[in-house]
């Protein structure tokens, strides 16, 4: 199953049932059966490999978000980088992780998902350990005299390469290990586990950081991935899809990328959407810095971010999805943008742990409103017959946001802090949030008028 096709299948189901990133649990066929019969039917609808793959995804997300929340503070406080330098390295790391799956999916198709998982978890386990080892006294002699920046950059790129195989392999596995009746539930389970990992990982990171130091958070991430490598070797069984699909070549993938990049209308949409994700990823840049510097160096910023963000989505996505399901697609997206932009308004009024948590919850609410319509909207604006192709590049806004937003976050925080005016950070991020909402509103207005004129 190719990555683009796996994403297309997920998108088609998610856009009708729930959210694109955090979907609700859909209705299971046979709802009139008793509970034991429904559970039995659901279990029959998934190959055992489905549960293995999703269990591995939970631990991989735990590892990723656990290290991501401490990343910039670790680079600054332990490795001696400036906030701006830490932001640049974070942007390169995150950008590559979200960009490479477009091409890594081709290799996963050729190798098979089991082999792709082996490569991914082997590299991730090694990469996370190497990143953490740079801050350990035990390895000080090993790295003495070597350029820390270039060593870290090499370790980050190695880790990002390994991580790029995870999404195509998990999405592909879900597609071939579930039936038509259970496929929607399968994708919902997958995305729920992403959020659970996003909540548990930073929580563990706080406990480890508080007792041992940030560098040992990377040891936990490494061990988590190493454990999943062992699980994959012994428990993951390759499953063939009902329909044999010929994987696209790497050359075809690259050609398709240029097709997508050549669609000006679509690229403008993605660039506007990247503004949305820029303000989200500041939860991993600005929030850790500000809480550490201005509220308390030992304050649990990891728990604040994860429980307010992922925790809110786990609790509220189902009722909120039901409340907003009848809102038109374009209206829902603009509304979600506007509500999410309140994160920095709320925080900026009186920065504190409660307002930071409230702001993150506000962003999560906006995300839950607009995310259900993302893939649906892409299908609407993609050229006829090319919906699957365009949905395969749906992660580009996150890659763009990481490449651009992380360095910006580090730079604006460092600049504002040096000027003795940390409030400038809130003004800048409020501006980006408002700009994103306004640009999306204008974009929708122009597209609607163009569509009416073409009728």
C-alpha positions in Angstrom: 0.0 0.0 0.0 1.6 3.3 -1.1 1.7 6.1 1.4 -0.4 8.4 -0.8 -3.1 5.7 -1.1 -3.0 4.9 2.6 -3.4 8.6 3.4 -6.2 8.8 0.8 -8.0 5.9 2.4 -7.7 7.5 5.8 -8.8 10.8 4.5 -11.9 9.6 2.8 -13.0 7.9 6.0 -11.9 10.6 8.4 -13.4 13.5 6.5 -16.9 11.9 6.7 -16.7 10.6 10.3 -14.3 12.7 12.3 -11.1 14.7 12.3 -8.2 14.5 10.0 -5.6 14.5 12.7 -7.7 13.5 15.8 -10.8 11.7 14.6 -13.6 10.5 16.7 -14.5 6.9 17.2 -17.1 6.2 14.4 -20.1 4.0 14.6 -19.4 0.3 14.3 -21.5 -1.7 11.9 -23.8 -3.9 13.9 -24.5 -1.4 16.6 -27.8 -3.2 17.5 -25.8 -6.2 18.8 -25.0 -6.6 22.4 -21.7 -5.4 23.8 -19.9 -8.8 23.8 -21.0 -9.5 20.2 -19.9 -6.1 19.0 -16.5 -6.6 20.7 -16.1 -10.0 19.1 -17.1 -8.7 15.6 -14.6 -5.8 16.0 -11.8 -8.1 17.0 -12.5 -10.3 13.9 -12.3 -7.2 11.8 -8.6 -6.6 12.5 -5.6 -8.8 11.8 -3.4 -9.3 14.9 -0.7 -7.3 13.1 -3.0 -4.2 13.3 -2.6 -4.2 17.1 1.1 -4.8 16.9 1.6 -1.9 14.6 -0.6 0.5 16.6 1.1 -0.5 19.8 4.5 0.3 18.3 3.1 3.6 17.1 2.0 4.5 20.6 5.6 4.0 21.9 7.2 5.7 18.9 5.0 8.8 19.6 5.8 8.6 23.2 9.5 8.7 22.4 9.1 11.5 19.9 7.0 13.9 21.9 8.9 13.1 25.1 12.1 14.3 23.6 10.6 17.1 21.5 9.2 18.9 24.6 12.6 19.2 26.2 14.6 19.7 23.0 15.2 23.4 23.0 15.8 23.6 26.7 18.2 20.7 26.5 20.1 22.4 23.7 20.4 25.7 25.5 20.9 24.7 29.1 23.0 21.6 28.6 24.7 21.9 25.2 25.2 25.7 25.3 23.4 26.7 22.2 21.5 30.1 22.0 17.7 30.1 21.7 18.1 31.1 18.0 20.5 28.2 17.3 18.3 25.7 19.1 15.3 26.9 17.0 17.3 26.4 13.8 18.2 22.9 14.7 14.7 22.1 15.9 13.4 23.4 12.5 15.8 21.2 10.5 15.0 18.1 12.6 11.2 18.6 12.5 11.1 19.7 8.9 12.9 16.7 7.6 10.8 14.3 9.7 7.6 15.6 8.1 9.0 16.1 4.6 10.8 12.8 4.1 7.8 10.4 4.5 6.7 11.5 1.0 9.7 9.7 -0.4 10.3 7.2 2.5 6.9 5.7 1.7 8.3 4.5 -1.6 11.1 2.5 0.1 8.6 1.1 2.6 6.4 -0.1 -0.2 9.4 -1.8 -1.8 10.9 -3.3 1.3 7.7 -4.3 3.1 6.5 -2.7 6.3 8.2 -5.1 8.6 11.6 -4.3 7.2 10.8 -0.6 7.1 9.9 -0.8 10.8 13.2 -2.6 11.5 15.1 0.2 9.8 13.1 2.9 11.5 13.4 1.6 15.1 17.0 0.7 14.7 17.9 4.2 13.5 15.6 5.9 16.0 17.1 4.0 19.0 20.6 4.8 17.9 19.8 8.4 17.0 18.0 9.3 20.2 20.8 7.8 22.3 23.5 9.7 20.3 21.6 13.0 20.8 21.4 12.4 24.5 25.0 11.3 24.8 26.2 14.7 23.8 25.0 16.0 27.2 26.3 13.1 29.3 29.5 13.4 31.4 30.3 9.8 30.5 30.8 10.7 26.9 32.6 14.1 27.4 36.0 12.6 26.5 34.6 10.9 23.4 33.3 14.2 21.9 36.1 16.5 23.3 37.5 18.7 20.6 34.7 17.9 18.1 32.3 20.5 16.8 29.1 20.1 18.8 26.9 21.8 16.3 27.8 19.6 13.4 27.8 16.4 15.5 24.3 17.2 16.7 23.1 18.1 13.2 24.4 14.8 11.9 22.7 12.9 14.8 19.4 14.8 14.2 19.4 14.1 10.4 20.1 10.4 11.1 17.2 10.3 13.6 14.9 12.1 11.2 15.7 9.7 8.4 14.7 6.8 10.7 11.5 8.5 11.8 10.4 9.2 8.3 9.5 5.5 7.8 7.0 5.3 10.7 4.0 7.1 9.3 3.9 5.4 5.9 4.5 2.0 7.5 1.8 2.4 10.2 -0.8 3.9 7.8 -0.1 1.2 5.3 -0.4 -1.5 7.9 -3.8 -0.1 9.1 -5.0 -0.1 5.5 -4.2 -3.8 4.9 -5.0 -5.2 8.3 -8.6 -3.9 8.6 -11.8 -4.8 6.8 -14.1 -2.3 5.0 -16.4 -2.5 8.0 -13.6 -1.8 10.6 -11.3 0.5 8.6 -12.8 3.7 9.9 -12.5 2.5 13.4 -8.9 1.4 12.6 -7.8 4.9 11.6 -9.6 6.3 14.6 -7.7 4.0 16.9 -4.5 5.0 15.3 -5.0 8.7 15.8 -6.2 8.2 19.3 -3.0 6.4 20.2 -1.0 9.3 18.6 -2.7 11.6 21.2 -2.2 9.2 24.0 1.5 9.0 23.2 1.6 12.8 22.9 0.3 13.0 26.5 2.3 10.2 28.1 5.6 11.0 26.5 6.1 14.5 27.9 4.8 13.4 31.3 7.5 10.7 31.5 10.0 13.3 30.2 9.2 15.6 33.1 9.7 12.8 35.6 13.1 11.8 34.0 14.2 15.4 33.5 13.3 16.4 37.1 15.4 13.5 38.6 18.2 12.8 36.1 18.4 15.6 33.6 17.2 16.3 30.0 19.8 14.2 28.4 18.3 11.1 30.0 15.0 11.8 28.4 16.7 10.8 25.1 17.8 7.5 26.8 14.1 6.8 27.5 13.2 7.6 23.9 16.0 5.3 22.7 14.9 2.5 24.9 11.3 2.9 23.9 12.3 2.5 20.2 14.7 -0.4 21.0 11.8 -2.2 22.7 9.6 -1.7 19.6 12.4 -3.0 17.4 12.3 -6.2 19.4 8.4 -6.3 19.3 8.6 -5.8 15.5 11.1 -8.6 15.0 9.1 -11.2 17.0 5.5 -10.1 16.6 4.9 -8.2 13.4 3.7 -10.3 10.5 3.7 -9.0 7.0 0.1 -8.8 5.6 -0.7 -8.5 1.9 -3.6 -6.3 0.8 -6.6 -7.8 -1.0 -5.6 -5.9 -4.1 -2.1 -5.9 -5.3 -0.8 -2.4 -6.0 2.3 -1.6 -7.9 4.4 0.9 -5.9 5.3 4.2 -7.5 9.0 4.6 -8.3 11.1 7.3 -6.6 11.3 9.1 -9.9 7.5 9.2 -10.1 7.2 10.5 -6.5 9.6 13.3 -7.4 7.6 14.1 -10.6 4.4 14.2 -8.6 6.0 16.6 -6.1 6.6 19.0 -8.9 3.0 18.6 -10.1 1.8 19.6 -6.7 4.2 22.4 -6.4 3.1 23.7 -9.8 -0.5 24.2 -8.6 -0.4 27.8 -7.4 -3.9 27.7 -5.9 -3.0 24.6 -3.8 0.4 25.9 -2.7 -1.1 29.2 -1.5 -3.5 27.1 0.6 -0.6 25.1 2.0 1.4 28.2 2.8 -1.5 29.7 4.6 -2.1 26.5 6.5 1.6 26.5 7.5 0.9 29.7 9.5 -1.5 27.7 11.6 1.1 25.1 12.4 3.8 27.7 13.1 1.8 28.9 16.1 1.2 25.3 17.2 4.8 24.3 17.3 5.7 27.3 19.4 4.2 25.2 22.2 7.5 23.3 22.0 9.7 26.4 21.6 8.3 29.4 23.4 6.4 27.6 26.1 9.3 25.6 27.5 11.6 28.7 27.3 9.2 31.1 29.0 8.1 28.8 31.8 11.7 27.9 32.6 13.0 31.5 32.5 10.1 33.5 33.9 7.9 31.2 36.0 10.2 28.5 37.5 13.2 26.6 36.2 11.7 23.4 37.7 8.1 24.0 36.7 6.5 21.0 34.9 6.1 22.7 31.4 6.1 19.2 29.9 2.9 18.3 31.7 1.3 21.7 31.1 1.7 21.3 27.3 0.8 17.7 27.0 -2.2 17.4 29.3 -3.7 20.7 28.1 -3.2 19.9 24.4 -3.4 16.1 23.8 -5.4 15.7 27.0 -8.1 18.1 25.8 -8.4 16.4 22.5 -8.8 13.0 24.0 -11.6 14.3 26.3 -13.4 16.7 24.0 -13.0 15.7 20.4 -16.1 13.4 20.2 -18.6 15.9 21.7 -17.1 18.9 19.8 -17.1 16.9 16.5 -20.8 16.3 17.0 -21.5 19.9 17.8 -19.7 21.2 14.7 -20.3 18.5 12.1 -22.9 20.6 10.2 -20.8 23.7 9.9 -19.8 24.2 6.2 -16.2 23.1 5.5 -14.7 26.5 4.7 -16.5 28.1 7.6 -15.2 25.4 10.0 -11.6 25.9 8.8 -11.7 29.7 9.3 -13.5 29.3 12.6 -10.8 26.8 13.8 -8.0 29.2 12.7 -9.6 32.1 14.6 -10.2 30.1 17.8 -6.7 28.5 17.8 -5.1 32.0 17.3 -6.5 32.9 20.8 -3.7 30.8 22.4 -1.3 33.6 22.5 -3.9 36.3 23.3 -4.9 34.3 26.4 -1.3 33.7 27.4 -0.2 37.3 26.6 -2.8 38.8 28.9 -1.1 37.5 32.0 1.5 34.8 31.4 1.3 32.1 34.0 0.8 28.3 34.3 -3.1 28.6 34.3 -3.2 31.0 31.3 -0.7 29.0 29.3 -2.7 25.8 29.9 -5.9 27.7 29.0 -4.3 29.0 25.8 -3.2 25.5 24.7 -6.7 24.2 25.4 -8.1 27.0 23.2 -5.7 26.0 20.4 -6.8 22.4 20.7 -10.5 23.4 20.5 -9.8 25.3 17.3 -7.8 22.3 15.9 -10.7 20.0 16.7 -13.1 22.3 14.7 -11.0 22.7 11.6 -9.1 19.4 11.4 -12.1 17.3 10.4 -12.3 19.2 7.2 -8.7 19.4 6.1 -8.6 16.3 3.8 -12.1 17.1 2.7 -11.0 20.6 1.7 -8.0 19.2 -0.2 -10.3 16.9 -2.2 -12.5 19.9 -3.1 -9.7 22.1 -4.4 -7.6 19.4 -6.0 -8.0 18.9 -9.8 -10.5 16.2 -10.8 -9.0 12.8 -10.6 -5.9 13.9 -8.6 -7.4 14.0 -5.1 -5.3 11.0 -3.9 -2.1 12.6 -5.3 -2.8 15.9 -3.5 -3.8 14.2 -0.2 -0.5 12.4 -0.3 1.2 15.8 0.3 -1.1 16.9 3.1 1.8 16.9 5.6 3.7 19.6 3.7 2.3 22.5 5.8 3.7 20.9 9.0 7.1 20.5 7.3 7.0 24.1 6.1 6.0 25.3 9.6 8.9 23.4 11.2 11.5 24.7 8.7 10.3 28.3 9.1 8.5 28.5 12.4 11.0 26.8 14.8 13.9 29.1 13.8 11.6 32.1 14.0 10.4 31.1 17.5 13.9 30.7 18.8 15.0 34.0 17.2 12.0 36.1 18.4 12.3 34.7 21.9 16.0 35.4 22.1 15.6 38.9 20.7 12.7 39.8 23.0 14.5 38.4 26.0 17.7 40.3 25.3 15.7 43.5 24.9 14.1 42.9 28.3 10.6 42.8 26.6 9.4 39.2 26.6 5.9 40.5 25.8 7.1 41.1 22.2 6.9 37.4 21.8 3.1 37.4 22.4 2.6 40.3 20.0 4.5 38.5 17.2 2.7 35.2 17.7 -0.7 36.9 17.9 0.1 38.7 14.7 0.9 35.3 13.0 -2.4 33.8 14.3 -4.5 36.7 13.1 -2.7 36.8 9.8 -3.4 33.1 9.3 -7.1 33.5 10.0 -7.5 36.6 7.8 -5.5 35.0 4.9 -7.6 31.9 5.1 -10.8 34.0 5.1 -9.6 36.0 2.1 -8.5 32.8 0.3 -11.9 31.2 0.7 -13.6 34.4 -0.4 -11.5 34.5 -3.6 -12.0 30.8 -4.3 -15.7 31.1 -3.9 -16.0 34.1 -6.2 -13.8 32.3 -8.8 -15.9 29.2 -8.6 -19.1 31.2 -9.1 -17.7 33.1 -12.0 -16.7 29.9 -13.7 -20.3 28.5 -13.5 
